[in-house]
Amino acid sequence: MTDRQSLMLLDTASLYFRAFFGVPDSITAPDGTPVNAVRGLLDFLTRLIDQYQPTHVACCWDNDWRPQWRVDLVPSYKAHRVVEEVPEGSDVEEVPDPLAVQVPVIAETLAALGIAVVGADGYEADDVIGTLATDAGMAVDVVTGDRDLFQLVSDGGDNDPGGPGHRVRVLYTARGVGRHEVLTDAVVQEKYGVAAARYADFATLRGDSSDGLPGVKGVGEKTAASLLASYGDIAGVRAAAADPGTPLAAGMRAKINAAADYLDVAPRVVAVARDIEAIDRSALDLRRPGSVPERPAPADPEVLAALVSRWGLDSSVERLLAVLRG
């Protein structure tokens, strides 16, 4: 256990989806219910906590995977994932039935272990992560397979949004948790040609089909990076497109101007929230269970024992508890 404080923020849904599709569905509970996502997630936590030894841990939750305020701005936002629209509520996401039955088990098991689960109504896990990572007072590692969170990466300079002196990295799991990439600002710059602080602008221009964001027609990654290198940010790009005196090519000028309605609203959709008022940090205890006497691991031994017995989680829970306790 290190004396230096650090916070690990996990994009929980990203990880349990990866576990569900990556761990054989032959892994079942005694009653035959699939538990591949549950055990896979617990094993991911064991690997990551053991490798990075965070002093604080939070599993961030999608209380609303498709917030209405984002849909109001860009109606196509995640629309292709909706299987049922719920008036004045959270739309139902397309989730395989064998995974859906495991999500409550994941939440119950994390609670029994004592690992903090943090969500906020009307917000996605990305926004919870953004809020907890900003001015965290310690180094932060964000675990996700979602490129949107690259915008949080910070080397901790005086003007960085993550807070002066406290770096934020992304542990990017797109190639698997065991082969994750560690993204710093330098890595983001090398991979995409933009600083992490400009990644949200880059993603807005480029678009993202997985989130239903069209982007600016005819603008891909290289063009988006070039525009931002020349004009700084989206406001600068739009100003250049509106000014016939700038050297911006006529065709690109027309594309930017044609996307005016999209560019009016998309930056707010792409930007990760960093200041969710409903999250009271002073009321959260994110210390790693098992790291101090007042944060035992597990938090509720009886409940955990019942969950382990019912769902056949013995080995995965034992390994995670050993790592939590150091």
C-alpha positions as CSV (number, residue, x, y, z in Angstrom):
1,M,0.0,0.0,0.0
2,T,1.5,3.3,-1.0
3,D,1.5,6.4,1.2
4,R,0.9,8.6,-1.8
5,Q,-2.9,9.1,-2.4
6,S,-4.4,8.3,-5.7
7,L,-8.0,7.8,-6.9
8,M,-9.1,5.1,-9.3
9,L,-12.4,6.0,-11.1
10,L,-14.0,3.1,-13.0
11,D,-16.5,3.4,-15.8
12,T,-18.4,0.5,-14.5
13,A,-20.8,-0.2,-17.4
14,S,-17.9,-0.1,-19.9
15,L,-16.2,-2.8,-17.8
16,Y,-19.1,-5.1,-17.2
17,F,-20.1,-4.9,-20.9
18,R,-16.5,-5.9,-21.7
19,A,-16.6,-8.7,-19.2
20,F,-19.9,-10.0,-20.5
21,F,-18.7,-10.2,-24.1
22,G,-15.2,-11.4,-23.2
23,V,-15.7,-14.0,-20.5
24,P,-17.4,-17.3,-21.5
25,D,-21.1,-17.5,-20.8
26,S,-20.5,-21.0,-19.5
27,I,-19.6,-19.4,-16.2
28,T,-22.8,-19.7,-14.2
29,A,-24.2,-19.6,-10.7
30,P,-25.3,-22.9,-9.1
31,D,-28.8,-22.4,-10.4
32,G,-27.5,-21.9,-14.0
33,T,-27.8,-18.1,-14.1
34,P,-24.9,-16.6,-16.1
35,V,-22.5,-14.7,-13.9
36,N,-19.7,-14.1,-16.5
37,A,-20.1,-10.3,-16.3
38,V,-20.1,-10.3,-12.5
39,R,-17.0,-12.5,-12.1
40,G,-15.3,-10.7,-15.0
41,L,-15.8,-7.3,-13.5
42,L,-14.5,-8.5,-10.1
43,D,-11.4,-10.0,-11.8
44,F,-10.9,-6.7,-13.7
45,L,-11.0,-4.8,-10.4
46,T,-8.5,-7.3,-8.8
47,R,-6.0,-6.8,-11.7
48,L,-6.3,-3.0,-11.8
49,I,-6.2,-2.4,-8.0
50,D,-3.3,-4.8,-7.6
51,Q,-1.3,-3.1,-10.4
52,Y,-1.9,0.5,-9.5
53,Q,-2.6,0.3,-5.7
54,P,-5.0,3.2,-5.5
55,T,-5.8,4.5,-2.0
56,H,-9.3,5.6,-3.1
57,V,-11.6,3.7,-5.5
58,A,-15.1,4.5,-7.0
59,C,-17.2,2.5,-9.4
60,C,-19.1,5.2,-11.3
61,W,-22.6,4.4,-12.4
62,D,-24.9,5.4,-15.2
63,N,-28.0,6.6,-13.3
64,D,-29.1,7.8,-16.7
65,W,-27.2,6.4,-19.7
66,R,-29.0,8.8,-22.2
67,P,-29.8,12.1,-20.3
68,Q,-32.8,13.9,-21.7
69,W,-30.9,17.2,-21.7
70,R,-28.4,15.8,-24.1
71,V,-31.1,14.3,-26.3
72,D,-32.9,17.7,-26.4
73,L,-29.7,19.2,-27.8
74,V,-28.9,16.4,-30.3
75,P,-31.9,14.1,-30.8
76,S,-29.7,11.4,-32.5
77,Y,-27.6,11.0,-29.3
78,K,-27.4,7.3,-28.6
79,A,-30.8,6.8,-30.4
80,H,-29.6,3.6,-32.1
81,R,-29.3,2.0,-28.7
82,V,-32.8,2.7,-27.5
83,V,-35.2,-0.3,-27.4
84,E,-38.0,1.5,-25.5
85,E,-38.6,5.2,-24.9
86,V,-39.8,6.1,-21.4
87,P,-41.6,9.5,-21.2
88,E,-40.2,11.6,-18.3
89,G,-37.8,8.8,-17.5
90,S,-34.6,7.1,-18.6
91,D,-35.0,5.3,-22.0
92,V,-34.3,1.6,-22.0
93,E,-30.9,0.7,-23.4
94,E,-30.4,-2.4,-25.6
95,V,-28.8,-4.8,-23.2
96,P,-28.7,-8.6,-23.7
97,D,-31.0,-10.3,-21.2
98,P,-28.2,-12.5,-19.7
99,L,-26.3,-9.3,-18.9
100,A,-29.4,-7.4,-17.6
101,V,-30.0,-9.9,-14.9
102,Q,-26.4,-9.6,-13.7
103,V,-26.3,-5.8,-13.3
104,P,-28.2,-5.8,-9.9
105,V,-25.9,-8.6,-8.7
106,I,-22.9,-6.4,-9.6
107,A,-24.3,-3.5,-7.6
108,E,-25.1,-5.6,-4.6
109,T,-21.7,-7.3,-4.6
110,L,-19.8,-4.0,-4.8
111,A,-21.8,-2.6,-1.9
112,A,-21.2,-5.6,0.2
113,L,-17.5,-5.4,-0.5
114,G,-17.5,-1.8,0.5
115,I,-16.4,-0.3,-2.8
116,A,-18.1,3.0,-3.4
117,V,-20.7,3.1,-6.2
118,V,-21.4,6.7,-7.2
119,G,-24.1,7.9,-9.6
120,A,-26.2,11.0,-10.1
121,D,-29.7,11.2,-11.5
122,G,-29.8,12.8,-15.0
123,Y,-26.1,12.1,-15.6
124,E,-24.0,9.4,-17.1
125,A,-21.0,7.7,-15.5
126,D,-18.8,9.8,-17.6
127,D,-20.1,12.9,-15.9
128,V,-19.7,11.4,-12.5
129,I,-16.1,10.6,-13.4
130,G,-15.6,14.1,-14.7
131,T,-16.9,15.6,-11.4
132,L,-14.8,13.3,-9.1
133,A,-11.7,13.7,-11.2
134,T,-11.8,17.6,-11.2
135,D,-9.9,19.1,-8.3
136,A,-9.7,15.7,-6.7
137,G,-6.8,16.7,-4.5
138,M,-4.8,13.6,-5.6
139,A,-3.6,11.8,-8.8
140,V,-6.5,10.2,-10.7
141,D,-6.6,7.1,-13.0
142,V,-9.8,6.8,-15.1
143,V,-10.5,3.2,-16.3
144,T,-12.7,3.2,-19.4
145,G,-13.1,2.0,-22.9
146,D,-14.8,5.3,-23.9
147,R,-12.7,7.8,-25.8
148,D,-14.9,10.7,-24.7
149,L,-13.1,10.6,-21.3
150,F,-9.8,11.5,-23.0
151,Q,-10.8,15.1,-22.5
152,L,-10.2,14.7,-18.8
153,V,-6.5,13.8,-19.2
154,S,-4.3,16.4,-17.5
155,D,-0.7,16.6,-16.6
156,G,-1.6,18.8,-13.6
157,G,-0.3,22.1,-14.7
158,D,-1.5,25.3,-13.1
159,N,-4.1,25.9,-15.8
160,D,-5.3,22.3,-16.2
161,P,-9.0,21.7,-15.5
162,G,-8.2,18.6,-13.6
163,G,-6.6,20.8,-10.9
164,P,-3.1,22.1,-10.5
165,G,-0.6,19.6,-9.3
166,H,-2.8,16.5,-9.7
167,R,-2.5,14.6,-12.9
168,V,-5.3,12.7,-14.5
169,R,-4.6,9.6,-16.7
170,V,-6.9,7.4,-18.6
171,L,-6.3,3.6,-18.5
172,Y,-7.9,2.8,-21.8
173,T,-9.3,-0.7,-22.1
174,A,-10.3,-0.9,-25.7
175,R,-7.8,-3.7,-26.4
176,G,-8.7,-5.5,-23.1
177,V,-8.0,-4.8,-19.4
178,G,-4.9,-6.8,-19.5
179,R,-3.5,-4.9,-22.5
180,H,-4.8,-1.4,-21.5
181,E,-3.1,1.7,-22.7
182,V,-2.0,4.5,-20.3
183,L,-3.0,7.8,-21.8
184,T,-1.3,11.0,-20.7
185,D,-1.5,14.3,-22.4
186,A,1.6,13.5,-24.5
187,V,0.1,10.2,-25.7
188,V,-3.2,11.9,-26.7
189,Q,-1.2,14.5,-28.6
190,E,0.8,11.8,-30.4
191,K,-2.3,9.7,-31.2
192,Y,-4.7,12.4,-32.3
193,G,-2.6,15.5,-33.0
194,V,-4.5,17.6,-30.3
195,A,-3.9,18.3,-26.7
196,A,-6.2,16.4,-24.3
197,A,-7.8,19.8,-23.3
198,R,-9.0,20.1,-26.9
199,Y,-10.1,16.5,-27.3
200,A,-13.8,17.4,-26.8
201,D,-13.6,19.9,-29.6
202,F,-11.8,17.4,-31.8
203,A,-14.5,14.7,-31.1
204,T,-17.3,17.3,-31.8
205,L,-15.9,18.1,-35.2
206,R,-15.1,14.4,-36.1
207,G,-18.3,13.0,-34.7
208,D,-18.9,9.6,-33.2
209,S,-21.2,7.1,-34.7
210,S,-21.2,5.0,-31.6
211,D,-22.9,7.9,-29.7
212,G,-25.0,9.1,-32.6
213,L,-23.1,12.3,-33.1
214,P,-22.8,13.2,-36.8
215,G,-19.9,15.6,-36.6
216,V,-19.2,18.0,-39.4
217,K,-19.8,16.3,-42.8
218,G,-16.5,15.7,-44.5
219,V,-14.3,16.3,-41.4
220,G,-12.4,13.3,-40.2
221,E,-9.7,13.0,-37.5
222,K,-6.8,14.5,-39.5
223,T,-8.9,17.4,-40.7
224,A,-10.3,18.1,-37.2
225,A,-6.8,18.1,-35.7
226,S,-5.5,20.4,-38.5
227,L,-8.4,22.8,-37.9
228,L,-7.8,23.0,-34.2
229,A,-4.0,23.3,-34.7
230,S,-4.7,26.4,-37.0
231,Y,-7.5,28.0,-35.1
232,G,-7.3,26.8,-31.5
233,D,-10.8,25.6,-30.7
234,I,-14.3,25.3,-32.2
235,A,-15.0,29.0,-31.6
236,G,-11.8,29.8,-33.5
237,V,-12.7,27.4,-36.3
238,R,-16.2,28.9,-36.7
239,A,-14.8,32.4,-36.6
240,A,-12.4,31.5,-39.4
241,A,-15.2,30.0,-41.4
242,A,-17.2,33.2,-41.0
243,D,-14.4,35.5,-42.0
244,P,-13.6,35.5,-45.7
245,G,-10.2,37.0,-45.0
246,T,-8.9,33.8,-43.4
247,P,-6.9,31.3,-45.5
248,L,-9.5,28.6,-44.8
249,A,-10.3,26.7,-48.0
250,A,-13.7,27.6,-49.5
251,G,-14.9,24.0,-49.4
252,M,-14.1,23.6,-45.7
253,R,-15.5,27.0,-45.0
254,A,-18.8,25.9,-46.5
255,K,-18.8,22.6,-44.5
256,I,-18.2,24.4,-41.2
257,N,-20.9,27.0,-41.9
258,A,-23.4,24.3,-43.0
259,A,-22.9,22.6,-39.7
260,A,-23.8,25.7,-37.7
261,D,-26.9,24.3,-36.0
262,Y,-25.0,21.2,-34.9
263,L,-22.0,23.2,-33.7
264,D,-24.3,25.4,-31.7
265,V,-25.3,22.5,-29.4
266,A,-22.9,19.6,-29.8
267,P,-20.1,20.9,-27.7
268,R,-22.4,20.8,-24.6
269,V,-23.3,17.2,-25.4
270,V,-19.7,16.1,-25.9
271,A,-18.3,17.9,-22.9
272,V,-18.2,15.8,-19.7
273,A,-19.8,17.4,-16.7
274,R,-17.3,18.4,-14.1
275,D,-19.5,20.0,-11.4
276,I,-22.6,17.9,-10.7
277,E,-24.2,19.6,-7.8
278,A,-25.9,16.5,-6.6
279,I,-22.6,14.9,-5.8
280,D,-21.5,16.0,-2.4
281,R,-17.8,15.0,-2.1
282,S,-17.8,15.7,1.6
283,A,-20.4,13.0,2.1
284,L,-18.5,10.4,0.1
285,D,-15.9,8.0,1.5
286,L,-13.9,6.8,-1.4
287,R,-11.1,5.2,0.6
288,R,-10.3,1.8,-0.6
289,P,-12.0,-0.9,1.5
290,G,-9.4,-2.7,3.7
291,S,-7.0,0.3,3.6
292,V,-7.9,1.6,7.0
293,P,-9.6,0.1,10.0
294,E,-12.8,2.2,9.6
295,R,-13.1,1.0,6.0
296,P,-13.2,-2.8,6.4
297,A,-13.3,-5.2,3.5
298,P,-15.9,-6.5,3.2
299,A,-18.2,-3.9,4.5
300,D,-21.0,-6.4,5.1
301,P,-19.6,-9.9,5.6
302,E,-23.0,-11.6,6.0
303,V,-24.5,-10.1,2.8
304,L,-21.4,-10.8,0.9
305,A,-21.3,-14.4,2.1
306,A,-24.9,-14.9,0.9
307,L,-24.1,-13.4,-2.5
308,V,-21.0,-15.5,-2.9
309,S,-23.0,-18.6,-2.1
310,R,-26.0,-17.9,-4.3
311,W,-24.0,-16.7,-7.3
312,G,-20.9,-18.9,-7.1
313,L,-18.4,-16.0,-6.7
314,D,-16.0,-17.7,-4.3
315,S,-12.7,-17.4,-6.1
316,S,-13.3,-14.0,-7.7
317,V,-14.3,-12.4,-4.3
318,E,-11.5,-14.1,-2.5
319,R,-8.9,-12.7,-4.9
320,L,-10.4,-9.2,-4.8
321,L,-10.6,-9.1,-1.0
322,A,-6.9,-10.2,-0.8
323,V,-5.9,-7.3,-3.0
324,L,-8.1,-4.7,-1.2
325,R,-6.6,-5.6,2.1
326,G,-3.1,-5.3,0.6
